[in-house]
């Protein structure tokens, strides 16, 4: 990735960068897929919902200095999904407090290849080096087929 963007990450197989307007259609296709949203929101995203998500993800970087990356295969340039860290101030129990929330969503074609693990590990290494945070796990249920 470009050395001009300190948030850009390269892994062995992936490139990760901040969201851009031109990511909209590929992200919409992913978020509109019922297989993708089944365990996240329970329903496919509309164009409007995806537009707000793109704006939120881009703005998160500007306001917080971290956020979600758009992930592509390094060898093909194919869109893989979105992986990142956030501070969404969710109203959940137990509360997250000052902890950053890690999240990932991948296109079905990218499932089962270890991309989520590779990208999340890279995101956490990036955060540990820049945000003075240490990784701490909170239970996530296993989702068959991922």
Protein Blocks (a to p, Z undefined) as FASTA:
>chain_A
ZZklmkbccdfkbccddddfklmmmmmmmmmpmklmmmmnopacdfklmmmmmmmmmmmm
mmnopacdddddfklopafbdcddddehpacdddekjaccddddddfklgonlmmmmmmm
mmmmmmmmmnopacddddddddehZZ
